[in-house]
Amino acid sequence: MILVLLGGCVNTRITDQARSDLGRTGVVSLLGNSFHAMHVGTTVFNNSAYDGDASSWNIDEDTAQYVRARLSADGIQAEVMSLDPAARASFRREDHGEFHRRDNTVETSYEELCRLAARQGYDTLVVIAGFAANENGPPLEPGYGLFVRSFLGLSRGYTYAQFVIRVIDVKNESQLGRQIAHPVDAAPAKAIPWKSSLGEYSPAEQAAFRSAIEGHMRREADRMLAQLNLGATAGGS
């Protein structure tokens, strides 16, 4: 039987009862190592995009450790789930909001992740994954990267992180709650030159991109965890 998938961008909060029943909680980040860069020019002929290798930034490990620390600070038994690179890549996917079927069980890739988590002894998963762009917003790729718009020789842009945090009941393979990140801080775009590859930016420029992305993700993670009824008392660095 084909089950209809539910879409939309509704944020949900886990119940107090679900929070008390979290048990051993595994944290996993599936954001990946790709720095997504997009340029929108004066005409469509000036548009371009590429993915840069940001594997040295360790975004997945750092993000998972940060969220784990926030959960632990709020009294939740949280650990970073063990995933080898091949398994992590197989679970990584663009999240278009259609996470759960009508019966609230998870899609195939998350079913497999739940089964792996069960074998590792987890009761709950907290998953951080790239989230597909809002149709009404700029065309950002799920995950993190850079968006630059040029007009008449002037280029302005911003780094972004577009992701979702999901709380999953491992045994029932069902979603307990979800929060979607704001992809950018409420700040004006900066003068950022467009370059045709990540490697063309200097080490200092790349470090600034990484710092901005990580800082934004941490601020959003704090907000999202509080909205999820998790990590509400955590804060700071």
N, C-alpha and C positions, 0 to 999 in steps of 0.2 A: 504494500500500500504506500502511496506517495503521501508524505506528510507535508502540509503547507508550512513554510517558514515565516516567522514573524519578523518584520523589519522595524524601521523607526529608530528614533534616537532618544528613547525614554530612559531617564536615569532612575534607578530603583535603590532602595535602602534595605539592608537586611534587618529582620526583626530582632527584638531583644532576645527572644527565645533562640533564634538561629545563632545569634552571637554567643550565647552561653553554651551552645552545643558544638562550637567549632572544632574542638579537639585539637589534634596535631595538624598544624596548618603548613602546607608547602607553598612557597612563593617561587614563581617562575616568570621570567621576562622573555618574550618572543619578539622583541623589536628588531633584532638583527644587526648586521654590521654595515648596512648601506646608508650612506649620506645622500639623501635625495635632493638634488638641486634643480630648480626650474627658473627659467627666465622668460618673461613676457615683454616683448618689444613693442615698438610703435605700430608695427603691422604683424600679421601672422608669420610673415617670412622671416621676422627677427626672433621668433620664439625658439627656444631650445631647452633641452633637459638632459641630465645625466645622473648616474649613480656613482658615488665615490666610495672607496674602501675606507671605512672607519673602524676596522677591526681592532686597531691598537687603542681605541678609546674605551673598549670594554663596557659599552653601554648596558648590555644585558646583565652582566655580573654586578655592576655598580648599582643599577636600578633595583635589581632583586634584593641586594644587600640593604639598600636604603629602606625599602618597603618592609623588609623583615625586621629591621631595627625599630621602625615606627610601630609595628604590630607588637613586638616584644615589649617595648616601653609601655604599652597599654595593657600588659598582662596576658597577651595571647601567646600560646605556645607555637611559635613560628620558626621555620627553618627554610633556607634556600634549597629547593628541590634539585636533586642531582640529575643532570641531563648531559649526555655526551653531545658533541657538535652535530653529529649526523641526526640524532633524535631531535635536537632542537630545531634543526633546519626542516625536518619533516613535519613538525607541528606548526611551524611559522606559516602564517597565511594573512591575507588581507581580511580584516574583520569589517564586514559591511552592515553590521548590526543584526544580521539574521542568525544570531547565535543559537537560539532555541527553537525547537519545533512547537507545534500547537500544544503538545502534551508537556512542554517545558523541559524535555530531555535535550541533551546537547548534540551538536552536529558531529559528524564522524571524526574529525581530527581531534576534537575535544573529548570524545568518547575514549579514544586511544590514550590520550593524555591522562584521563581519569583512571584508566586501568593500570597504567604505569605507576601513577601515584598510589593506587591501592596496594600494588605490590611492594611499594616502598613504605607502606604503613601510614599514609596520610588519610585524614578524615575530610579535610577541606583543602581546596586550592585557591590561591589568589594569583590570577594570571594578568600580566601586563602585556598588551599586544597593540600593534599599530591599528588605527581605526580609519576607515575610508572617509574621504573628505565630505563635508556637508555640501550638498548640491548648491546651496545659496552662498557659499563662501568661495575663497580662492581655490584653485585646483591643486591642493596639496596632496602629495603622496602619503599614504599611511606610514607612520614611523616618525622620522625626524630628518631635518635638512635645512635648506635655504630657499627662500623665494625672493626673487629680484624682479622689479619692474622698471623698464627704461622708457624714457620719453624725451625726445629731442636732445639726446646726449646726456641726460641726467639719469642716474641709476639710484634707486632707493629700495631697500629690502629689509628682511628680517629672518632670523632663524626661527624654527618652529619645532614643536613635538606634538604630534597628533596621535593619541593613543586612548585606550580604554582599560579600565581595571575591572575584572570580573571576579566574583566570589562564587565558587562552585562546590556543591556537595558531591564528594567523590563517590560515595556508595550509590546514591540515587542518580548520579550523572545529571544533576539539575543545577540551574543557576539560582543563587540566593540573592544576588544583587549586582548592580552594574553602575559605573559612573564613567562618563566620557570627559576627557580633558578639553580645556580651552587651548587651542593650538599655539596661541601667542599671548604674551603679556599685553596688558592694556597700555601700550606705549607707541609713540610714532615710529614709523619706519626710519631706518638709518641710511646714510650714504654708504652703500656697499657696492663696489665694482663687480661686474659680472665677469667671471673667468670660466673658460671652457672645460676645466676639470678641477677637482679638489686639489690635486697636486700642484696646480699653478698658484694657489694661495700660499703665502709664506707660512712657516711654522707658527709664527706669532698670530697670524690671522686664523689659522686652523685651531689653535689653542683657544682663541677668543670665541670661535663658533662652538667648540666643545663646552666651554665654560657656560656660555649663554644657554645652550640646550640643557645641560645638566641642571643648572640653576632653575630654569623654568620647570623642568620635569619634577624636581623635588618640591617646589612650591605647589604645583598642581597635585602631586601625590598626597601631600598633607591635606589639601582641601578635599580631594576625592575620598580619602580614607575617612575623614570626619563625616562626610556626607553618606558614606556607606555604613556608618555606625561602628567604625573601626578606627583605632589610632587617634581618637578624638583628643586625648590628653597629650599626644606627642607633639614636639615642636623643636625648633632649633636645628643645629647641624650635627 
